[in-house]
């Protein structure tokens, strides 16, 4: 590789993503600019192109010296995501994108425009190691963790789509980001938190999103929930519970054999107590598995033990079934009975508005249908 600027990053090891500007915190960006022999004010200048103008193409940045633009692109802005396919539904307001990473790994993101907000569901891992049997991603296994930049750039790509008018009715920037795509976010804690800091830090160092607009989902990694509690960020925590008793949850969410229902709910309650942020209990409704009135009452009992209802909200999710799987969506009558039971017990509850069943909308479905094995498989970024 020929360059007129000094090299600042070593070539990535096999299976590792290349380093990117979005992997760096503000201090590291200034250091890198200095190593390139450029004035340090260039760090903020470069960042403004990325976070304000949503550009990752230095060749187009006319306020930078022309001779260094190609070098900056090569060293600091390697291509991270290649679009494989994109599917739309709901008159174009739901967009699911399948991306290929540098090593052939696949990930998904889903952009959803609602009347009052635009939400992006993003991935934190290529695949997932939690092995939940009803989840297409879990059945595919874990390829590797995503890097901080690979996570962050999903949001940048979504904002580019909005800015270009590709999503009917969407204006401005993303209002909400939910870490509910492929992977277990808290199993890739450092990269996820680095991405969140980049997303929430004001310009020019970050995208200036409200932390209250970001939701982090977990199947219940208790030590990491405790770490998140100490971050002093008003994020929303979503716990994928799916069953109120250990016998069933051991089957549906295998990590329950490590941290059981009581431990997970206790950690969630402590998060709510410390952060003053209401926790969302995610509960995928599965026909004749976890959708009985008896389990609705048991769920109410489990949550009530931790205090009044101000700390929690139950989000019931009609399952997007995976073709050929025994796991399928609950009957509408059973959904209604479950909702009515929780409501009678005074539990705040909603039934999620599902989108994307006609475009392989469930997490991991699109990737499963397009999956070549990656060139290299590691479990670290």
C-alpha positions as CSV (number, residue, x, y, z in Angstrom):
1,X,0.0,0.0,0.0
2,X,1.4,3.4,-1.0
3,X,0.5,6.4,1.1
4,X,1.9,9.9,1.6
5,X,0.8,9.7,5.3
6,X,2.3,7.6,8.0
7,X,0.5,4.3,8.8
8,X,-1.4,4.6,12.1
9,X,-3.0,1.1,12.3
10,X,-1.5,-2.3,11.8
11,X,-3.2,-4.6,9.3
12,X,-6.0,-6.4,11.1
13,X,-5.4,-10.0,12.1
14,X,-7.4,-12.6,10.1
15,X,-11.0,-12.5,11.2
16,X,-10.7,-9.1,12.8
17,X,-12.5,-6.1,11.4
18,X,-10.3,-3.2,10.2
19,X,-10.0,-0.2,12.5
20,X,-12.3,2.7,11.6
21,X,-12.7,6.3,12.8
22,X,-15.9,5.2,14.6
23,X,-13.9,2.8,16.7
24,X,-12.0,5.7,18.3
25,X,-13.0,7.9,21.2
26,X,-12.4,11.6,20.9
27,X,-8.9,11.4,22.5
28,X,-7.9,8.6,20.2
29,X,-9.1,10.6,17.2
30,X,-6.9,13.5,18.1
31,X,-3.9,11.2,18.7
32,X,-4.4,9.5,15.3
33,X,-4.6,12.9,13.5
34,X,-1.4,13.9,15.3
35,X,0.3,10.7,14.2
36,X,-0.6,11.5,10.6
37,X,1.3,14.8,11.0
38,X,-1.9,16.8,10.7
39,X,-3.1,19.7,13.0
40,X,-5.3,18.3,15.8
41,X,-8.2,20.6,14.8
42,X,-8.6,18.2,11.9
43,X,-10.0,15.6,14.3
44,X,-13.2,17.7,14.9
45,X,-13.3,18.7,11.3
46,X,-13.3,15.0,10.2
47,X,-15.9,14.1,12.9
48,X,-18.3,16.8,11.8
49,X,-18.3,15.4,8.3
50,X,-19.3,12.0,9.8
51,X,-21.8,13.0,12.5
52,X,-23.2,16.2,11.1
53,X,-23.1,15.5,7.3
54,X,-23.3,11.7,7.6
55,X,-20.4,11.2,5.2
56,X,-17.7,8.6,5.4
57,X,-16.1,9.5,2.0
58,X,-13.1,11.7,2.6
59,X,-12.6,12.1,-1.1
60,X,-15.6,14.4,-1.2
61,X,-14.5,16.6,1.7
62,X,-13.4,19.8,0.0
63,X,-12.2,21.5,3.2
64,X,-9.4,19.0,3.6
65,X,-6.2,19.1,1.5
66,X,-6.8,17.1,-1.7
67,X,-3.5,15.1,-1.5
68,X,-4.5,13.5,1.9
69,X,-8.1,12.6,1.2
70,X,-7.4,9.2,-0.4
71,X,-5.0,8.3,2.4
72,X,-7.6,9.2,5.0
73,X,-10.2,7.1,3.3
74,X,-7.9,4.1,3.1
75,X,-6.6,4.3,6.6
76,X,-9.5,5.6,8.7
77,X,-12.6,4.9,6.7
78,X,-12.4,1.3,5.4
79,X,-15.7,-0.2,4.1
80,X,-17.4,-2.0,6.9
81,X,-20.9,-2.9,5.6
82,X,-21.9,-4.2,2.1
83,X,-25.6,-4.3,1.5
84,X,-26.6,-7.9,0.4
85,X,-30.3,-7.3,0.1
86,X,-33.0,-4.9,1.3
87,X,-36.7,-5.6,1.8
88,X,-39.5,-3.2,2.5
89,X,-43.1,-3.5,3.7
90,X,-45.8,-1.3,5.3
91,X,-45.7,1.0,2.3
92,X,-41.9,1.4,2.6
93,X,-41.9,2.5,6.3
94,X,-40.4,-0.8,7.4
95,X,-37.0,-1.6,5.9
96,X,-35.0,-4.6,6.7
97,X,-31.4,-4.7,5.4
98,X,-29.0,-7.6,5.3
99,X,-25.4,-6.6,5.5
100,X,-22.2,-8.5,4.8
101,X,-19.1,-7.7,6.8
102,X,-15.5,-7.9,5.6
103,X,-15.1,-11.5,6.6
104,X,-18.4,-12.7,5.0
105,X,-20.3,-12.6,8.3
106,X,-23.9,-11.4,8.0
107,X,-25.9,-9.0,10.1
108,X,-29.4,-7.4,10.0
109,X,-30.9,-4.1,10.9
110,X,-34.5,-3.0,10.7
111,X,-35.6,0.6,10.2
112,X,-39.2,1.4,11.3
113,X,-41.0,4.7,10.7
114,X,-43.9,5.4,13.0
115,X,-46.1,8.5,13.0
116,X,-44.2,10.2,15.7
117,X,-40.8,8.6,15.6
118,X,-38.3,6.6,13.6
119,X,-36.7,3.5,15.3
120,X,-33.8,1.4,14.3
121,X,-33.3,-2.2,15.5
122,X,-29.5,-3.0,15.3
123,X,-27.3,-6.0,15.8
124,X,-24.4,-6.3,18.2
125,X,-23.0,-9.6,17.1
126,X,-22.9,-11.7,13.9
127,X,-25.0,-14.5,15.1
128,X,-25.7,-15.2,18.7
129,X,-24.4,-17.7,21.3
130,X,-27.4,-17.7,23.6
131,X,-29.0,-20.7,21.7
132,X,-32.7,-19.8,22.4
133,X,-34.5,-22.5,20.4
134,X,-37.3,-20.3,19.1
135,X,-34.9,-17.7,17.7
136,X,-33.4,-18.0,14.2
137,X,-30.3,-16.1,15.2
138,X,-29.7,-18.4,18.2
139,X,-30.0,-21.5,16.1
140,X,-27.4,-20.2,13.7
141,X,-24.8,-19.8,16.5
142,X,-22.2,-17.1,17.1
143,X,-19.8,-16.1,14.4
144,X,-18.2,-13.2,16.3
145,X,-18.7,-9.9,18.1
146,X,-19.1,-6.8,16.1
147,X,-16.7,-4.0,16.5
148,X,-17.8,-0.6,17.9
149,X,-17.7,0.9,14.4
150,X,-19.7,-2.0,12.9
151,X,-22.4,-1.3,15.5
152,X,-22.3,2.5,15.1
153,X,-22.3,2.5,11.4
154,X,-25.6,0.7,11.2
155,X,-27.1,3.9,12.8
156,X,-25.2,6.1,10.4
157,X,-26.5,4.1,7.4
158,X,-30.1,4.4,8.7
159,X,-29.7,8.2,9.1
160,X,-28.4,8.3,5.5
161,X,-31.5,6.5,4.4
162,X,-33.7,9.0,6.2
163,X,-31.8,12.0,4.8
164,X,-32.0,10.7,1.3
165,X,-35.7,10.4,1.4
166,X,-35.7,6.6,1.1
167,X,-38.2,6.1,3.9
168,X,-41.6,7.7,3.2
169,X,-42.5,10.3,5.8
170,X,-39.3,10.0,7.8
171,X,-37.5,13.3,8.5
172,X,-34.5,14.4,10.6
173,X,-32.6,11.7,12.4
174,X,-33.3,8.5,14.3
175,X,-35.3,9.0,17.5
176,X,-34.8,5.6,18.9
177,X,-32.3,2.8,18.7
178,X,-33.1,-0.7,20.1
179,X,-30.3,-3.3,20.6
180,X,-32.7,-6.1,19.7
181,X,-31.2,-7.3,16.5
182,X,-28.8,-10.2,16.1
183,X,-26.8,-11.1,19.2
184,X,-26.8,-10.6,22.9
185,X,-25.7,-7.0,23.5
186,X,-24.3,-7.5,27.0
187,X,-22.1,-10.3,25.7
188,X,-20.3,-7.7,23.6
189,X,-20.4,-5.1,26.4
190,X,-17.4,-2.9,25.6
191,X,-18.2,-2.4,21.9
192,X,-21.9,-1.8,22.6
193,X,-21.1,0.8,25.3
194,X,-18.5,2.4,23.0
195,X,-21.1,2.7,20.3
196,X,-23.7,4.1,22.7
197,X,-21.2,6.8,23.9
198,X,-20.5,7.7,20.3
199,X,-24.3,7.9,19.5
200,X,-25.1,10.0,22.6
201,X,-22.1,12.4,22.8
202,X,-22.9,15.8,21.3
203,X,-21.3,16.8,18.0
204,X,-18.6,16.9,16.9
205,X,-17.5,14.0,19.0
206,X,-20.8,12.0,18.6
207,X,-24.2,12.0,17.0
208,X,-26.0,13.7,19.9
209,X,-28.8,11.3,20.4
210,X,-30.7,11.2,23.7
211,X,-29.7,8.2,25.8
212,X,-33.4,8.0,26.8
213,X,-34.0,7.0,23.1
214,X,-31.7,3.9,23.4
215,X,-32.9,0.5,24.6
216,X,-30.5,-2.3,25.4
217,X,-31.9,-5.8,25.5
218,X,-30.5,-8.8,27.3
219,X,-31.6,-12.4,28.0
220,X,-30.3,-11.9,31.5
221,X,-26.5,-11.6,31.9
222,X,-26.7,-10.6,35.5
223,X,-23.2,-9.3,36.1
224,X,-23.4,-7.1,32.9
225,X,-26.8,-5.8,34.0
226,X,-25.1,-4.7,37.2
227,X,-22.3,-3.0,35.1
228,X,-24.9,-1.2,33.0
229,X,-26.5,0.0,36.3
230,X,-23.2,1.7,37.1
231,X,-22.9,3.5,33.8
232,X,-24.9,6.5,34.9
233,X,-26.7,6.7,31.6
234,X,-30.6,6.9,31.3
235,X,-30.8,4.0,28.9
236,X,-33.9,1.7,28.8
237,X,-33.1,-1.8,29.9
238,X,-35.2,-4.6,28.2
239,X,-35.0,-8.1,29.7
240,X,-36.1,-10.9,27.5
241,X,-37.8,-13.1,30.1
242,X,-40.2,-15.2,28.0
243,X,-41.2,-17.4,31.0
244,X,-41.9,-16.6,34.7
245,X,-40.7,-20.0,36.1
246,X,-37.3,-21.6,35.9
247,X,-38.5,-25.0,34.6
248,X,-39.8,-23.4,31.3
249,X,-37.2,-20.7,31.1
250,X,-34.4,-23.2,31.3
251,X,-35.7,-24.6,28.0
252,X,-36.6,-21.3,26.3
253,X,-33.5,-19.3,27.5
254,X,-30.7,-21.7,28.2
255,X,-28.6,-19.0,30.0
256,X,-31.3,-19.3,32.8
257,X,-29.3,-22.3,34.0
258,X,-26.6,-19.8,34.9
259,X,-28.7,-16.9,36.2
260,X,-32.3,-17.9,37.1
261,X,-35.5,-15.9,37.0
262,X,-35.2,-14.5,40.5
263,X,-31.6,-13.3,39.9
264,X,-32.5,-11.8,36.6
265,X,-35.6,-9.9,37.9
266,X,-33.7,-8.8,41.0
267,X,-30.9,-7.3,38.8
268,X,-33.6,-5.6,36.6
269,X,-35.3,-4.2,39.6
270,X,-32.0,-2.8,40.9
271,X,-31.4,-1.1,37.6
272,X,-34.8,0.6,37.8
273,X,-34.2,1.6,41.4
274,X,-30.8,3.2,40.7
275,X,-31.5,4.8,37.3
276,X,-35.1,5.7,37.9
277,X,-35.8,4.2,34.4
278,X,-38.6,1.8,33.9
279,X,-37.5,-1.7,32.8
280,X,-39.2,-3.4,30.0
281,X,-39.9,-7.1,30.4
282,X,-40.0,-8.7,26.9
283,X,-42.2,-11.8,26.6
284,X,-42.5,-13.6,23.2
285,X,-45.9,-15.3,23.1
286,X,-45.6,-18.9,22.0
287,X,-48.6,-21.0,21.3
288,X,-49.3,-23.6,24.1
289,X,-45.8,-23.0,25.5
290,X,-45.8,-19.9,27.7
291,X,-49.1,-18.2,26.9
292,X,-51.5,-19.6,29.5
293,X,-53.5,-17.6,32.0
294,X,-51.7,-19.5,34.8
295,X,-48.3,-18.2,33.6
296,X,-49.7,-14.7,33.3
297,X,-50.6,-14.9,36.9
298,X,-47.2,-16.3,37.8
299,X,-45.5,-13.5,35.9
300,X,-47.5,-10.9,37.9
301,X,-46.5,-12.7,41.1
302,X,-42.8,-12.6,40.1
303,X,-42.8,-8.9,39.3
304,X,-44.9,-7.8,42.2
305,X,-42.4,-9.3,44.7
306,X,-39.9,-6.5,43.7
307,X,-42.1,-3.6,44.5
308,X,-44.9,-1.5,43.1
309,X,-45.6,-1.4,39.3
310,X,-43.8,1.8,38.6
311,X,-40.5,0.0,38.0
312,X,-41.6,-2.3,35.2
313,X,-43.7,-2.6,32.0
314,X,-44.4,-5.9,30.3
315,X,-44.1,-5.9,26.5
316,X,-45.8,-8.9,24.9
317,X,-44.4,-9.9,21.5
318,X,-46.4,-12.0,19.0
319,X,-43.7,-14.5,17.8
320,X,-42.6,-14.1,14.2
321,X,-42.3,-17.9,13.6
322,X,-39.3,-19.3,11.8
323,X,-40.4,-21.6,8.9
324,X,-40.3,-25.2,9.8
325,X,-40.0,-24.5,13.6
326,X,-42.4,-26.0,16.2
327,X,-42.4,-22.6,17.9
328,X,-45.2,-20.5,16.6
329,X,-47.4,-17.5,17.5
330,X,-50.1,-17.6,20.1
331,X,-53.7,-17.6,19.2
332,X,-55.3,-14.1,19.3
333,X,-57.7,-15.4,22.0
334,X,-54.8,-16.5,24.2
335,X,-53.0,-13.2,23.7
336,X,-56.1,-11.4,24.8
337,X,-56.5,-13.6,27.9
338,X,-52.9,-13.1,28.8
339,X,-53.1,-9.3,28.4
340,X,-56.4,-9.2,30.3
341,X,-55.0,-11.2,33.2
342,X,-52.0,-9.0,33.7
343,X,-54.2,-5.9,33.4
344,X,-56.5,-7.2,36.1
345,X,-53.5,-7.7,38.3
346,X,-52.5,-4.1,37.7
347,X,-49.4,-4.9,35.7
348,X,-48.6,-2.3,33.0
349,X,-48.7,-4.3,29.7
350,X,-48.9,-3.7,26.0
351,X,-49.0,-6.1,23.0
352,X,-46.3,-5.0,20.6
353,X,-47.2,-3.9,17.1
354,X,-45.4,-6.5,15.0
355,X,-43.9,-5.6,11.6
356,X,-42.1,-7.4,8.9
357,X,-43.4,-10.9,9.0
358,X,-43.7,-10.8,5.2
359,X,-40.0,-9.8,4.8
360,X,-38.4,-12.3,7.2
361,X,-38.7,-9.7,9.9
362,X,-37.8,-11.9,12.9
363,X,-34.3,-11.5,14.1
364,X,-31.9,-13.7,12.1
365,X,-34.4,-15.0,9.5
366,X,-33.0,-13.1,6.6
367,X,-29.4,-14.0,7.5
368,X,-30.3,-17.6,7.9
369,X,-31.7,-17.7,4.4
370,X,-28.6,-16.1,2.9
371,X,-25.8,-17.5,5.2
372,X,-22.5,-18.5,3.7
373,X,-20.0,-19.6,6.4
374,X,-17.6,-16.7,7.3
375,X,-14.0,-17.0,6.2
376,X,-12.9,-16.7,9.8
377,X,-14.9,-17.3,13.0
378,X,-13.9,-15.8,16.3
379,X,-15.8,-14.7,19.4
380,X,-14.0,-11.4,19.9
381,X,-14.0,-8.2,17.9
